[in-house]
Amino acid sequence: MVDKQLILDSVGPVQAVLDAHDGVVNVVDTTDGVIMISLEGGCTGCSATPMTAMQIFYSLMKLDEVQDVVFVNGELPDYMRSFINDKLNSE
């Protein structure tokens, strides 16, 4: 079980944007290093939500404890997930 506070602390540079737009990162579950997240509040219906999800995914996948990040409302399109995975594999 990954500590939820670690997840929230690791959201990275998007936290300031979330705060400014009343966006909320809700950590639903962290069992077995699979982080289940929903983006709520100001994120709901926002056109920038996929970019926010991409940055969160990138930041969290750098943590050793994290095996995967799943956005429960589908905020991260598959092509963005593939792009980030490729980038992480090449780093």
N, C-alpha and C positions, 0 to 999 in steps of 0.2 A: 504494500500500500504506500503510494507516494504521498508525502505530506502536501495537503492542499495549499498551505501557505507558501511552500516552495514554488508551486505552480503559479500562484498569483504574483509572487515576487519575480518570477522569470518571464513574465509576459513581455517585458522589454520595453522598447521605445514607444510602443503603441499605448501604454498606460496613460500618458498625458493626453493623447487624442481621445481615448475613451472617456477620461474625466471631463474633458471639454464638451463632449457631446452626450453626456449622460449614458454612455455605454457601460454595460456590465458584463464581466466575464464570470459565468457561473460554472464552477467545477462540480460536475454531476457525480463523477466516480473516478477513482484512480487505481482500481484493483489490477494487480499484476502489471503495473506500469503502463496500462492502457488508459490514457487520460480522456475522459468524456467531458466535453465542454459545450455550453451553449452561450451564444452572444445575445444579450438581452438589452432591454431599455432602448437607448437611442440607436442601437445597432439594428433593431428590427426594421426591415424595409430599407435600410440605408444602402445606397449604391456602392459605398466603400467597404462594406462588410467583408467581401471576399479578400480584399487586400489586407484588411486587419487580420482576418483568419490566417492568411498566408504568413504574415509576420509572426503571429503567435505560434503557429506550427513550427516555423523555422527556429524560433527561440527555444521552444520546449524540446524539440527533437535533438538539440545539442546536449541535453541533460542525460547523463548515464542511466539514471533511474527510469527514464521514459522509453517505452517500447513503441508506442504509437499514440497519435492524437486524433480523436474522432470528434467532429463537430456534429452534435446531435440534430441540428436543424439544417444540415447540409450547407453550412456557410463556406466550406472550402471545396471548390470544384476539383474534380479528379485531375484535370490537366495542370492545375496549380500544385496539387500534392505531388504529382510526378516531377514537375520542375524542381521543387524544393528537395525531393529525395535525391534527384540527380546531382544537384548542387552540393548537398551534404556528403554524398558519396565521393565527390571529387575534391573535397576539402582535406 
